[in-house]
Amino acid sequence: MKKSLILICIFYSTALVVKSGNICTGDSTLKNNRRIVNIEEMQSAPFGAIAQLYRTKVLTKVLGTVSFVNDSFLLGSAHYIQAKKLINKITLKRKNETDKTIEVTFKKDEFEIIPNINHNVIRFDFTVIKVKNIRKLQEFFKGSFNLATYNSLESLPIDSVHLTGYPYDDSLSRLIEKASNFSTLKVGSDKEIIGYPMFSCSGDSGAPLWVKYNDKYYLIGVHHGGNEGNLDFTRLQYNVASVISDTSLGWILKQ
């Protein structure tokens, strides 16, 4: 009897999905500016290139949001990757055209997680995830993002900037979009951080900060979250991302 109870407990613990406590940041008056991405929109880029990321060690945990980039690799945050050597499985989830949650899983020998070694709180908060079977990613996602530095786009006629992720405050784990005028973006003094007036929550970590130009979708930053007291953004109550700069773009493409 004792052995069967132990086996039941082990099975339950490995099946449990852990979601960390929810923390929301930014101007709370912007909370109602968010919108739920509809199922039709999720069947093509840009929304079809975004997924919820889970990792399994002993337990399975929701890490946040991740993007499919250049039709070949995943890009997310460094801060949600801890003890990467203990991660034995990653799973991606999104909704298909029938509103059913679909998923794809990669075991330990099928993927490589590469956090930026220069990650320091907000700066260089990037993780590249490569998988051996790229075709599995291409079949799972509907489109992908292009990468572009903010500097290469800032003078172009772009109206809006978007942040799209899976915030924990949505109990149904739906894809939520936030948007603002492109002109509201503010680059930090060290040129590696970018801020924006949006309301976000835990789970949005790793979400793409993106723009549309000439019918293409460009990822220009990876969402970190709150501004961590950075003086460039505290007065404005801005959320922040690690911006795609010349330095970070070079690092991402080398992986």
C-alpha positions in Angstrom: 0.0 0.0 0.0 2.8 2.4 0.9 4.5 1.7 -2.4 1.4 2.5 -4.4 0.9 5.8 -2.5 4.5 6.8 -3.3 4.0 6.0 -7.0 0.8 8.1 -7.0 2.6 11.0 -5.4 5.5 10.8 -7.9 3.1 10.7 -10.9 1.1 13.7 -9.6 4.2 15.8 -9.0 5.6 15.2 -12.5 2.2 16.0 -14.1 1.8 19.3 -12.2 2.3 22.5 -14.1 3.7 25.3 -12.0 2.9 28.9 -12.6 4.8 31.5 -10.6 3.1 34.4 -8.8 1.7 37.1 -11.0 3.4 40.6 -11.0 2.1 43.3 -13.2 4.0 46.5 -14.1 3.5 49.7 -16.0 0.7 52.4 -15.8 -2.4 50.5 -14.5 -4.7 52.9 -16.4 -3.4 51.1 -19.6 -4.7 47.7 -18.4 -7.9 48.1 -20.4 -6.0 49.0 -23.6 -5.1 45.3 -24.0 -7.0 43.1 -26.4 -7.4 39.3 -26.9 -5.9 38.1 -30.2 -8.7 36.2 -32.0 -8.2 32.7 -33.4 -8.2 33.8 -37.1 -5.4 36.2 -36.4 -3.3 33.4 -34.8 -3.2 31.4 -38.0 -0.6 33.7 -39.7 2.2 36.1 -38.8 2.8 37.9 -36.6 0.5 36.2 -34.0 1.1 32.7 -35.4 4.8 33.1 -34.7 4.3 33.4 -30.9 3.9 30.6 -28.3 3.8 29.9 -24.6 7.0 28.3 -23.4 7.1 25.5 -20.8 10.1 23.7 -19.3 10.3 20.5 -17.4 12.9 19.6 -14.8 11.1 17.5 -12.1 8.0 19.7 -12.4 6.7 21.4 -15.5 6.7 25.2 -15.3 5.4 28.0 -17.5 8.3 30.2 -18.3 6.7 32.9 -20.4 6.4 33.8 -24.1 8.7 32.9 -27.0 8.9 33.9 -30.7 9.8 32.0 -33.8 12.4 34.0 -35.7 13.8 33.8 -39.2 11.9 30.6 -39.8 14.6 28.8 -37.9 15.0 29.4 -34.1 13.3 30.6 -31.0 14.0 33.9 -29.2 13.0 34.6 -25.6 14.3 36.0 -22.3 17.5 35.1 -20.4 16.0 35.9 -17.0 13.4 33.1 -17.1 16.1 30.4 -17.8 17.5 29.0 -14.6 19.7 26.0 -14.1 19.4 25.2 -17.8 21.4 21.9 -17.5 18.5 20.5 -15.4 15.9 21.2 -18.1 15.1 17.9 -19.8 12.2 19.0 -21.9 10.7 22.1 -23.4 7.1 22.4 -24.7 5.5 25.1 -26.9 1.7 25.7 -26.9 -0.6 27.8 -29.0 -4.1 27.7 -30.5 -5.0 26.3 -33.9 -7.8 27.3 -36.2 -10.4 25.3 -34.2 -9.5 27.0 -31.0 -7.8 23.9 -29.7 -4.5 24.1 -27.8 -1.8 22.4 -29.8 1.7 21.7 -28.5 5.1 20.5 -29.6 7.7 19.0 -27.3 11.5 18.7 -27.6 13.5 16.3 -25.3 16.9 17.2 -23.9 18.9 15.9 -26.8 16.7 17.7 -29.3 17.3 21.3 -28.3 20.0 23.8 -27.1 19.3 26.8 -24.8 21.7 29.7 -25.2 21.2 32.6 -22.8 23.3 35.7 -23.5 26.3 35.5 -21.1 26.3 39.4 -20.9 22.7 39.4 -19.5 22.6 41.9 -16.6 19.0 42.4 -15.3 17.5 44.3 -18.2 20.4 44.5 -20.6 21.0 41.7 -23.1 18.0 39.8 -21.7 18.0 37.3 -24.6 17.9 33.5 -24.9 18.2 31.7 -28.2 16.7 28.2 -28.3 17.8 26.0 -31.2 16.3 22.7 -32.1 17.6 19.9 -34.3 14.4 19.4 -36.2 13.6 22.8 -37.5 10.8 21.4 -39.6 8.8 20.6 -36.4 8.9 24.3 -35.6 8.0 25.3 -39.1 5.0 23.0 -39.0 3.9 24.2 -35.5 4.1 27.9 -36.1 2.2 30.0 -38.7 4.9 32.3 -40.0 7.9 33.9 -38.3 9.4 37.2 -37.4 12.2 39.0 -39.1 14.9 40.7 -36.9 15.7 44.3 -37.2 17.6 46.9 -35.1 15.5 49.7 -33.8 18.0 52.2 -35.3 17.3 50.9 -38.8 13.6 51.5 -38.4 13.3 54.6 -36.2 13.2 57.1 -39.1 10.7 55.2 -41.2 6.9 55.9 -41.4 5.8 53.4 -38.8 2.6 54.2 -36.8 2.5 51.7 -34.0 4.6 49.3 -31.9 3.2 46.1 -30.4 3.9 43.7 -27.5 2.1 40.4 -27.6 2.4 37.7 -25.0 0.7 35.3 -22.5 0.2 37.2 -19.3 -0.6 35.3 -16.1 -3.4 37.5 -15.1 -5.5 36.0 -18.0 -6.7 32.7 -16.4 -7.4 31.2 -19.8 -3.8 31.6 -21.0 -4.9 33.6 -24.1 -2.6 35.6 -26.3 -2.9 39.3 -25.4 -1.8 42.2 -27.5 -0.7 45.6 -26.3 0.1 48.5 -28.6 1.3 52.1 -28.5 2.4 54.8 -30.9 5.8 54.2 -32.4 6.8 57.7 -31.4 6.4 56.8 -27.7 9.3 54.4 -27.7 12.3 55.6 -25.7 15.8 54.2 -25.9 17.9 54.1 -22.7 21.1 56.0 -22.3 23.2 52.9 -22.9 21.3 52.1 -26.2 20.6 48.5 -25.1 17.2 49.0 -23.4 14.0 50.3 -24.9 10.9 51.5 -23.0 7.2 51.8 -23.9 3.9 52.9 -22.2 2.2 49.5 -21.9 0.7 47.4 -19.0 2.2 43.9 -18.8 2.3 41.0 -16.4 4.3 37.9 -15.5 4.0 35.6 -18.5 4.7 38.4 -20.9 8.4 37.9 -20.3 10.1 37.0 -23.5 7.3 38.5 -25.6 8.2 40.1 -28.9 8.2 43.9 -29.2 7.4 44.2 -32.9 6.4 46.5 -35.7 5.0 46.1 -39.2 6.6 47.8 -42.2 6.0 47.0 -45.9 3.8 44.0 -45.0 6.6 42.4 -43.0 6.8 41.9 -39.2 10.0 42.9 -37.4 11.0 42.0 -33.9 12.9 44.9 -32.4 13.0 43.9 -28.8 12.4 41.1 -26.2 10.2 42.1 -23.3 11.8 42.0 -19.9 9.0 43.6 -17.8 9.2 46.4 -15.2 12.0 49.0 -15.5 13.8 47.7 -12.3 14.3 51.3 -11.1 16.2 52.4 -14.2 16.2 56.2 -14.1 15.6 56.5 -17.8 12.1 55.0 -17.4 10.8 55.2 -13.8 9.2 58.7 -14.1 7.3 57.5 -17.2 6.2 54.2 -15.6 7.5 52.5 -18.7 7.9 48.8 -19.2 11.2 47.8 -20.9 12.7 45.3 -23.3 16.2 44.5 -24.4 16.4 46.2 -27.7 17.7 44.7 -30.9 20.9 46.7 -31.3 23.8 46.1 -33.6 25.6 44.3 -30.7 22.7 42.1 -29.7 21.7 41.4 -33.4 25.3 40.2 -34.0 25.2 37.9 -31.0 21.8 36.4 -31.9 22.8 35.6 -35.5 26.0 34.0 -34.4 24.3 31.3 -32.3 
